[in-house]
């Protein structure tokens, strides 16, 4: 049993580019609360976080960049070249990550929790989990993904894959193996089949998250079976500026969730958003022009916020088209303000904004709760 009463905890691991994060997001779509322990490790040493000063004191100011942030590339080169340095770094980071995981799991409303960590089996987190899931993919598939998604050369990608700890050892320790060497649809089927064996109801999560009567808006969580509807809607409501195929949507499901806005039985809008590192990021927001735009947008955003709060998000970032951003009364009513990434004041928030910024959009910001995980001590 896990160390957290009332929680069934999945420990999710696997080597680079085997699809850990994609599987974690799928489980989140299905109703689990998910934690990226590696992202928490980055948070732990951000400027102002409790691990920042101990790292600087231990390794020196040379690990800082020009803005005073810890340069993780410099730190990584040092730590992974010297076993003693790596041990010192882990002594600083691991207790802070464990503290954050304990807090997040204890506060989670969901009965099933997923903890993703590339070194799950090498840490105390392993014993805290009820079951171990491992994602697996052939080395050549890993290399191709790193080349395509991270722009690495083949040789660089091969070095990264070969530098990882043994994937065979991870697979040998697995209770559930997810083979990620085919299509997104095949991966989704594996994950949902495994989910049905552990979900209290055996289903694949709630579909309708907000219901409305006749003539009222309702919001529905999109599923892969809705890929055609989502693709057609984005293509049409973007006035062909974002032609989207079913394959595009299926691939996007590995990163984000979609909410479909209905008026009676007709789909009239959507929001596409993801939660990473406790930051909600809405990068798709479309509403048909023939419906009341403010009411439609408010219905979608309220549901994004509700779902994001269930996932313990600290802030919500919206990336909206200029004509939508110009509806100042709407955004004031919803509590959002226009901001730029560098003004957010928390490194994790700023990193999220830079990563998700969509060209040609305005970013809007709202704090969803006052407390922060790994806040300064």
ABEGO torsion letter per residue (X at the ends): XBABBGBBBBBBBEBBGAGAAAAAAAAAAAGBBBBBAAAAAAAAABBGBAAAAAAAAAAEAAABBAAGBBBAAAAAAAAAABAAAAAAAAAAAAAAAAAAAAAAAAABABABBBBBBAAAAABAAAAABABBBBBBBBAAAAAAAAAAAAGBBAAAAAAAAAABBBAAAAAAABABBBBBABBAAAAAAAAAAAAAAABAAGBAEBABABBBBBGBBBBBBBBAAAAAAAAAAAAAAAGGABBBBAAAAAAAAAABBBBBBBBEABBABBBBBBBBGGBBBBABBBBBAABBAAAAAAAAAAAAAAAAAAAGBABBBBBBBAAAAABAAAAAAAGBBBBBAAAAGBAAAAAAAAAABBBGBBBBBBBABABBBGBBX
